[in-house]
Amino acid sequence: MRRIALVARHEVIETVRSRTYWIGLVITPVMFAIGLFVPSFLQRSFTPDRPVAIVDLSGNLAQPLREQIERRFARDRMATLYAHVRGFAKPDLRDAQGGLDPARVPLEFLRRSGDITDPDVDAFLAQGGVEAALDRARPLLRADAPPPTFDPQPFSLVDPPADLAAALRAGTGAELVRAYLSGERPLPPAAGAAGAAGSAGADQAGEGRTLYGVLVLPAGVGLVPAGEPVALGLGDGSRTAQLWTDAAPDEAVSDAVEGALARVLRRQALAAEASPELARRLAGLVTPFDTRLTSKADGASVTSRDVLEKNMPRVLSIALCFFLLGNLVILMTNTMEEKSNRIIEVLMSSITAQEMMTGKLLGASMVALLGVMFNVGTLMGVFFLASDGGFASFAQDLLSVLFGSPILLALLFYFIVGYFLFAGLFIAIGGLCETSKDVQSLSLPLQYFLILLPILIWTVANEPNGVAARVLSYIPYTSPIMMMARINADPGWFDLVATAVLQLVGIAATLWLSGRVFRAGALRTGKPPKLGELWGALRGQA
Amino acid sequence: MPIKNQAIITRGACVTDHLVELEGIEKRYGRFKAVNGVSMAVKPGEIFGFLGPNGAGKTTVIRILLDILQPDRGRRQVLGAESALSVGDRIGYLPEERGLYKAMTPVNAITYFARLKGMKAAHAKERARELLERYGLSAVADKPIKTFSKGMAQKVQVLSCVAHDPEVVILDEPFSGLDPVNQQVLEELICALRDAGRTVIFSTHVMQHAERLCDRVIMIGRGETRFLGTVDEARARLPRRLRLTTDSTASALPALPGLEKVAEADGHATYETRLAAQQSVQQILKQCLDSGVDLSGFTVIEPTLHDVFVDLVGEDARQARTAA
């Protein structure tokens, strides 16, 4: 036992002392943080200049379309502002679940993006836009609340250059469109200030800029019955709105334009066939809809926290697979290096192969566990910091799920169990090989298994207590990952205990068999053994 | 340093005057018989040489002796125990293929291996520093081994295997890869161990080391024992040779059994003949002088261990090379 402890201690100290270990440890949260924050930082810091010109040949769509796009941009700013208020509201304005208390906070600030209608936007703009809303929100915010950060608009609207508009009206503008979009012809100074002065969507100066897109609205553009050739993108284009760009457009631009145009056309059709009043009234209506869980005693609605609570184990089961794979590959490579360095033989003159393997496993598992705890801790730190920032409510829900359910405990338990289940196999492969090439080819099936397992688990975990999920829970090598994915779906005590027992039996059997293979392979030189020799080793003929 | 051999012998499971005993050891790898009926015994305090060409089975026998490998047949006993692992703290082992943790410092490496052999941490560290100082490595004691030359790393490994002051030291091809200076250092270390009452078993295929160091040797060829005894006994297996250099013709020489010309230069020819055990050198010299042979050289050549080795296992080595 003393020697096992010594080998384990050596494994821990030597790994933790190495620079590569710390680089590997820090890289995961760093990459996560980079993935989380850098894109939005870049988006905010380096706003692309994307002027889009509307050439309206129908004569009655340009202005309502501009207004609708303005609404779209304003709605995004409203949603950001309301999320900011939810994240930085004073504590005394919150209810027991941490949300805003409707009794103490104006309902305006409880809205989310999907709740904001066109009349809401119009009212918001009429009341003075963001500045006025911030004045209204200020009494609700904590003293240390930072100013809200708004995402930049994906594009801006500019008036079309006169020559371009004239050419398109004459049906000869294709060459000119190409010249403007490629930058061959820059926008003239006159091409700016589209829409109302001072509006957020309008651009104030056009000189020297390159046009990003040209939206051509032909005279015949309008709603068509679904299934007509023109609705399927066929026809001569005389009834189809066309967004011209130099390269494939950003979806944020095309979606915003298409969505705004559809709203405008529907409203115009409704106003023409019913009444403008009805069209205006319908634009301000939403459908109250709620999903409720029987598991909630008070019959409360499903919240974003509930959705997180359901999905988080699935996400973590995937993370578990990758945690396992990363750490097990390190263990296998280290073992291979010890074998090719001939250290194993020195060790085997002092301790048995089984003791050495156990010591290495214990040490490596401690190192791996340390790494997982460090990563989980750092990620939680990132969420904790974020809980006071831009995506506050998501981060708060996430932390609430992590601390309010057995999820973290399960992650640690299933990591340890999963590690020992697979570690014997990986260490045996490391003990059989002397070169990275041999290690790679021999471990490939196992590595593929751990890479493909999350895909299987993700699909099956849609029904966490279904037949497939339960079957996978009772197969030792899929059990830890499957049970991790099921942990918040109330799998029942029987499944929890029975699968844990099976996993432990699986560990014992795997370690016993891999111990034999390890002993046979450790002193072998040259190529890894053939299947027949492995079979002999398993039967104890080493 | 007190010698503990007597205590070992009496407290062991098997009362014997040998520290290490192998009897009828056999080991097969598939159809290949690597070791076939090897028996040997090593006495306390002696330096025992394990001699044989490459692939003769020396390493396999050593691994079996250390309980790293299991024999298919035969009996073994080390320090009174059937398994060397149960008395592993009293054995030091240097494998043929050297290996060290390259990121470790020599102090930490020696300390770690000594601790695996049962030493307390503080004592092991103190001992590591003492050994490094004694063998000229104190200046690099805290530098990573990956910065060392091969010879320095090998020295560290040898020190790792003796740091816990073992009663039996087993060295598998300890001289391979060492330069002549470090070979000399290692020879001195082995002699120092013997002087301290330790038992040393080492394998080699370089006979000069065995000749200078060993009290007794075993010669193995193709897994079988070809010789077991003292170095003198080994030498005695071959007859002495007489070398004559003369400018006379062969016909002028007295009739000597197996006389053959081995070299010729500047009008002088060199002849060699085997000397029978009872044959008198003085009598041959007298016969030559009486026959008027003009001798410019007259030398009696004693057989070396190398000669014995070539005679006993040279053919095995050649066959092994052909098979490979």
Interface residues (C-beta under 8 A of the other chain):
Chain A: R3 L6 V7 H10 E14 R17 S18 E338 N341 R342 I343 I344 E345 V346 L347 M348 S349 S350 I351 T352 L523 T525 E533 A542
Chain B: G30 R63 L66 I68 L69 Q70 A84 L85 G88 I91 Y93 L94 P95 E97 R98 G99 L100 Y101 K102 A103 M104 Y112 F113 R115 L116 K117 Q157 S160 C161
